[in-house]
């Protein structure tokens, strides 16, 4: 896909010169076993998770943490459109918890994606819902979402990947690729300690960088073949900016599934909550190549474009090796697919909502605000009609980046600072830098009820940067009012 240089830089950061040598890889040793995968059978995936406090080991380091069934991350859940997920959550954490199915287009009510539900200590609760028959193939993300405890529980280790299979998986080149889930997560320090002072701006971050809960992950890339990396940033606040030594990356999907054509990149950046689907070609000299994270370490405040470049450096300017790729046996050469599907543009909006992101001080410390207000569970901030199309114009008036996430419905990015998006994608999380204005377009086809939107630097969310969206079935409401009027008459 041909992009102008300016547009290209909104998606990738081109490497200039050689990459400096990073730190050595940590030994590939951890108490966490390789990530297990649970696959639906006969249209049903029935699982039970016990959320509990655990001890996590990373090489010679040991930390208190939180796990599902003793794992951090939890098991990968794999389903197809039309399948039912029945998930029983047994809460042994000693505090309230719940689950959010980040990236799944399912009801925000009932036994589905209701983030207002609290599962109390010692209780169990069963979520049960069907993946819609027309759900796109995507990589989604389950994690806790009790307001005020989200950052702590996610940073402690709770979360896991959900794979929904579909059309992109049947494209011959994609089907031939060796697939790896890449669950990116940082750990470190006391996960229960709230951020203090300047830490409020960046959120809690750790210096132990893991892939799938382990240190020094290794993948095999068939010579002449393809490696498919399903990237998920599951950190509470940390941004990643990834590069593979001497290899290009080919973006084939984002949060909401496949894009229309592959986009060639040198570096890909992921804000907390974002996902990306990339292919890597085994067309270099066989050997071992490092996967490098080039984002500044804890202590930085930088500008970061969605899937793009970060400006500003932290205390550690060297890239960090988080995994290695080793060439395997040669296979029949496989190229990058030319086409991945079609994304139809949404119609023009009926309404435009404007949201300003900012922060301030309160008696209890720093608060993060939307339109000058902190989150209130009893207040509906935006009401939208079922079946309607709306634009959201989101402006970052603060001092630090805010990954903006909307539950239930994906959106299309219309523009950034007035400049049209270079190509059409479905997203549910977009990073917005200080001073930027991003325009999103969303359609509410189904699933009325209350849901939320928030910053995915989770300490910002817990400190107030969240609002409630209520999707209203106004036709049904009008019918009910008419019936009531008739009876009264």
KOLKOL-167751 format. One line per 4 residues: for each residue z negated, y, x negated of C-alpha. Coordinates in pm, whole numbers, m for minus. Layout:
<recs>
Z,Y,X | ... .
</recs>
This chain:
<recs>
0,0,0 | 98,336,m141 | m165,609,m128 | m173,961,m262 .
m400,1008,m563 | m640,1220,m362 | m662,968,m81 | m695,683,m327 .
m1003,844,m479 | m1176,839,m142 | m1161,462,m164 | m1195,377,m530 .
m1309,515,m859 | m1044,462,m1124 | m1191,355,m1455 | m1133,593,m1741 .
m1118,428,m2082 | m1306,116,m2178 | m1621,2,m2004 | m1935,36,m2212 .
m2124,m284,m2279 | m2391,m334,m2015 | m2720,m510,m2038 | m2718,m883,m2097 .
m2728,m1103,m1789 | m3068,m1229,m1691 | m3105,m1607,m1715 | m2973,m1781,m1404 .
m3314,m1897,m1291 | m3494,m1830,m967 | m3723,m2009,m728 | m3464,m1953,m456 .
m3219,m2239,m409 | m2847,m2168,m370 | m2768,m2006,m37 | m2737,m2266,238 .
m2476,m2235,513 | m2527,m2338,876 | m2201,m2392,1068 | m2164,m2412,1446 .
m2079,m2749,1601 | m1917,m2803,1940 | m1950,m2433,2018 | m2321,m2400,1935 .
m2527,m2296,1635 | m2896,m2369,1702 | m3135,m2260,1426 | m3501,m2175,1381 .
m3624,m1918,1129 | m3983,m1881,1020 | m4045,m1533,883 | m4334,m1546,636 .
m4481,m1399,321 | m4375,m1581,7 | m4376,m1560,m370 | m4035,m1491,m524 .
m3943,m1572,m884 | m3665,m1410,m1085 | m3651,m1544,m1436 | m3992,m1465,m1583 .
m4078,m1218,m1310 | m4268,m1309,m995 | m4309,m1084,m693 | m4466,m1094,m350 .
m4192,m1096,m88 | m4076,m1200,258 | m3850,m1491,349 | m3681,m1678,631 .
m3758,m2050,595 | m3874,m1981,239 | m3541,m1820,141 | m3439,m1471,43 .
m3169,m1422,158 | m3180,m1647,462 | m2916,m1906,541 | m2556,m1801,602 .
m2469,m1848,970 | m2105,m1935,1039 | m1950,m1919,1386 | m1620,m1878,1568 .
m1531,m1652,1860 | m1657,m1813,2180 | m1947,m1991,2004 | m2309,m1949,2112 .
m2583,m1860,1866 | m2931,m1976,1963 | m3179,m1849,1705 | m3555,m1896,1740 .
m3758,m1656,1526 | m4114,m1767,1447 | m4312,m1466,1326 | m4572,m1555,1062 .
m4559,m1218,885 | m4887,m1083,1023 | m4704,m783,1179 | m4436,m717,1439 .
m4076,m801,1359 | m3744,m874,1534 | m3374,m920,1450 | m3069,m695,1454 .
m2722,m851,1436 | m2556,m576,1230 | m2179,m578,1279 | m2161,m813,1578 .
m2010,m675,1898 | m2262,m824,2140 | m2489,m681,2415 | m2773,m452,2304 .
m2982,m597,2586 | m3127,m927,2703 | m3158,m1200,2440 | m2889,m1049,2218 .
m2911,m739,1995 | m3213,m569,2153 | m3378,m377,1867 | m3645,m239,2100 .
m3799,m586,2138 | m4111,m659,1931 | m4204,m1013,1831 | m4576,m1003,1766 .
m4759,m1194,1490 | m4784,m1564,1567 | m4522,m1545,1843 | m4178,m1706,1864 .
m3879,m1568,2045 | m3536,m1723,2107 | m3223,m1508,2082 | m2923,m1660,2259 .
m2581,m1501,2302 | m2211,m1583,2288 | m1972,m1439,2033 | m1697,m1276,2245 .
m1374,m1475,2261 | m1182,m1177,2120 | m1433,m1096,1844 | m1257,m1018,1513 .
m1318,m1224,1203 | m1581,m1043,1001 | m1887,m1060,777 | m2196,m941,964 .
m2561,m912,865 | m2889,m1009,1032 | m3208,m825,938 | m3532,m697,1100 .
m3527,m371,1294 | m3875,m272,1416 | m3888,105,1376 | m4134,210,1105 .
m4122,m130,931 | m3751,m176,867 | m3740,m56,504 | m4047,m253,404 .
m3932,m580,560 | m3574,m555,430 | m3685,m450,81 | m3933,m740,84 .
m3645,m987,125 | m3564,m1040,494 | m3195,m1063,579 | m2891,m1287,570 .
m2515,m1306,626 | m2320,m1402,938 | m1958,m1516,905 | m1731,m1502,1209 .
m1405,m1687,1144 | m1068,m1577,1278 | m708,m1482,1213 | m747,m1344,859 .
m892,m1677,745 | m567,m1850,845 | m336,m1629,637 | m201,m1877,377 .
m293,m1672,71 | m643,m1601,203 | m693,m1962,309 | m601,m2077,m43 .
m863,m1852,m207 | m1197,m1978,m330 | m1453,m1796,m112 | m1794,m1663,m216 .
m2055,m1474,m16 | m2192,m1187,m229 | m2527,m1078,m82 | m2630,m779,m294 .
m3000,m698,m296 | m3249,m524,m523 | m3615,m619,m564 | m3904,m467,m755 .
m4261,m349,m736 | m4477,m356,m426 | m4250,m379,m122 | m4533,m260,106 .
m4588,66,m79 | m4426,359,99 | m4214,599,m107 | m4400,895,m252 .
m4287,1245,m344 | m3920,1258,m456 | m3884,886,m373 | m3855,988,m8 .
m3508,1125,m75 | m3371,812,m240 | m3569,545,m52 | m3739,244,m208 .
m3535,78,m482 | m3598,m191,m741 | m3461,m269,m1086 | m3412,m642,m1025 .
m3052,m674,m904 | m2975,m1005,m736 | m2670,m1174,m592 | m2755,m1428,m323 .
m3120,m1406,m426 | m3048,m1510,m784 | m2993,m1359,m1126 | m2672,m1412,m1316 .
m2456,m1562,m1040 | m2142,m1743,m1166 | m1812,m1797,m982 | m1495,m1985,m1063 .
m1153,m1820,m1035 | m864,m2069,m1041 | m607,m1974,m1303 | m304,m1828,m1113 .
m508,m1850,m790 | m733,m1619,m588 | m1106,m1560,m554 | m1226,m1410,m225 .
m1552,m1214,m253 | m1728,m1128,75 | m1945,m832,m31 | m2255,m722,163 .
m2496,m451,48 | m2828,m572,190 | m3045,m326,0 | m3289,m98,177 .
m3162,209,m11 | m2962,116,m320 | m2590,193,m355 | m2361,m38,m552 .
m2040,50,m736 | m1868,m267,m854 | m1595,m344,m1105 | m1469,m670,m1256 .
m1374,m650,m1623 | m996,m634,m1673 | m919,m721,m1309 | m798,m526,m1009 .
m959,m566,m668 | m756,m603,m349 | m937,m483,m41 | m842,m688,267 .
m1128,m611,506 | m1419,m378,581 | m1719,m384,816 | m1513,m448,1129 .
m1276,m706,982 | m925,m710,838 | m735,m395,748 | m358,m377,803 .
m241,m421,441 | m422,m490,113 | m530,m186,m90 | m537,m213,m470 .
m856,m74,m628 | m1030,m69,m964 | m1383,m2,m839 | m1543,m46,m500 .
m1859,129,m381 | m2088,4,m107 | m2362,200,64 | m2654,11,221 .
m2529,m185,523 | m2159,m172,425 | m1943,m481,374 | m1607,m538,208 .
m1370,m833,177 | m1175,m842,m151 | m937,m1071,m336 | m925,m1113,m714 .
m616,m1257,m885 | m648,m1511,m1164 | m363,m1351,m1359 | m542,m1265,m1684 .
m610,m1458,m2003 | m841,m1749,m1908 | m1199,m1675,m2004 | m1522,m1527,m1874 .
m1538,m1180,m1720 | m1838,m979,m1604 | m1894,m828,m1263 | m2042,m484,m1337 .
m2245,m250,m1122 | m2166,103,m1242 | m2392,297,m1004 | m2680,494,m1158 .
m3018,327,m1151 | m3335,428,m971 | m3409,798,m1002 | m3059,924,m935 .
m2936,1147,m659 | m2559,1146,m646 | m2258,1201,m429 | m2080,893,m316 .
m1761,865,m115 | m1728,579,132 | m1597,291,m77 | m1547,537,m355 .
m1665,745,m643 | m2018,845,m728 | m2093,1172,m904 | m2413,1223,m1100 .
m2592,994,m1341 | m2936,847,m1351 | m3167,746,m1630 | m2953,448,m1722 .
m2586,535,m1769 | m2477,188,m1872 | m2321,m53,m1623 | m2525,m360,m1535 .
m2374,m711,m1533 | m2477,m882,m1210 | m2248,m1188,m1220 | m1974,m1358,m1420 .
m1636,m1500,m1326 | m1503,m1797,m1521 | m1143,m1915,m1505 | m1093,m2266,m1372 .
m808,m2515,m1375 | m460,m2373,m1315 | m307,m2392,m969 | 32,m2307,m822 .
58,m1926,m843 | m63,m1743,m532 | 12,m1378,m460 | m164,m1113,m254 .
m56,m1118,115 | 164,m828,219 | 33,m792,574 | m305,m871,732 .
m264,m764,1094 | m238,m458,1316 | m502,m202,1412 | m406,5,1715 .
m527,366,1717 | m781,459,1979 | m668,711,2242 | m768,1076,2226 .
m1136,1134,2304 | m1276,1266,2630 | m1585,1413,2462 | m1695,1519,2111 .
m2058,1480,2006 | m2185,1674,1704 | m2468,1542,1492 | m2630,1723,1201 .
m2823,1512,948 | m3107,1685,765 | m3469,1665,663 | m3788,1867,662 .
m4161,1852,608 | m4426,1755,861 | m4806,1714,832 | m4758,1345,750 .
m4492,1409,484 | m4113,1428,475 | m3920,1361,795 | m3548,1294,838 .
m3380,1452,1137 | m3074,1438,1360 | m2992,1769,1525 | m3335,1892,1417 .
m3520,1609,1592 | m3702,1302,1466 | m3663,971,1649 | m3841,937,1983 .
m3827,598,2154 | m3870,763,2494 | m3576,1004,2452 | m3207,926,2505 .
m3005,1143,2265 | m2649,1061,2372 | m2525,927,2705 | m2174,780,2710 .
m1963,632,2991 | m1869,265,2988 | m1493,251,2927 | m1485,598,2769 .
m1350,713,2432 | m1550,969,2233 | m1548,1136,1893 | m1865,1182,1690 .
m1856,1462,1433 | m2136,1388,1185 | m2232,1654,930 | m2469,1596,637 .
m2676,1914,595 | m2927,1753,360 | m2967,1695,m14 | m2882,1327,m39 .
m2626,1078,94 | m2672,919,435 | m2491,595,532 | m2442,647,906 .
m2456,326,1113 | m2392,272,1485 | m2501,m44,1666 | m2297,m246,1916 .
m1952,m81,1892 | m1734,m35,1581 | m1554,293,1521 | m1243,425,1351 .
m1275,700,1089 | m1057,992,1197 | m1117,1236,912 | m1346,1344,629 .
m1390,1720,581 | m1086,1774,804 | m860,1549,596 | m713,1259,793 .
m816,909,693 | m551,752,463 | m525,438,675 | m686,285,982 .
m996,64,956 | m1274,m57,1182 | m1619,33,1053 | m1980,38,1171 .
m2129,212,864 | m1986,511,676 | m2146,700,390 | m2166,1078,432 .
m2234,1293,127 | m2427,1622,122 | m2209,1892,274 | m1953,1651,420 .
m1840,1621,781 | m1698,1287,899 | m1530,1245,1237 | m1556,902,1404 .
m1384,769,1717 | m1537,500,1936 | m1459,327,2267 | m1726,174,2491 .
m1531,m115,2641 | m1826,m325,2752 | m2200,m391,2711 | m2384,m108,2889 .
m2742,m37,2789 | m2946,139,2523 | m2872,100,2155 | m2929,311,1842 .
m2754,491,1557 | m2923,584,1230 | m2911,633,855 | m2899,300,669 .
m3113,425,384 | m3387,252,574 | m3675,475,464 | m3478,765,615 .
m3446,572,941 | m3817,488,947 | m3898,854,877 | m3707,975,1183 .
m3331,966,1118 | m3239,758,1423 | m3122,833,1777 | m3075,643,2101 .
m2733,598,2262 | m2721,484,2624 | m2389,343,2745 | m2382,390,3122 .
m2183,199,3382 | m2127,507,3596 | m1898,331,3842 | m2177,86,3924 .
m2428,372,3942 | m2203,562,4184 | m2166,253,4403 | m2544,210,4411 .
m2591,577,4507 | m2329,549,4781 | m2499,239,4922 | m2835,416,4919 .
m2688,723,5097 | m2528,500,5362 | m2856,322,5436 | m3042,651,5460 .
m2780,787,5699 .
</recs>
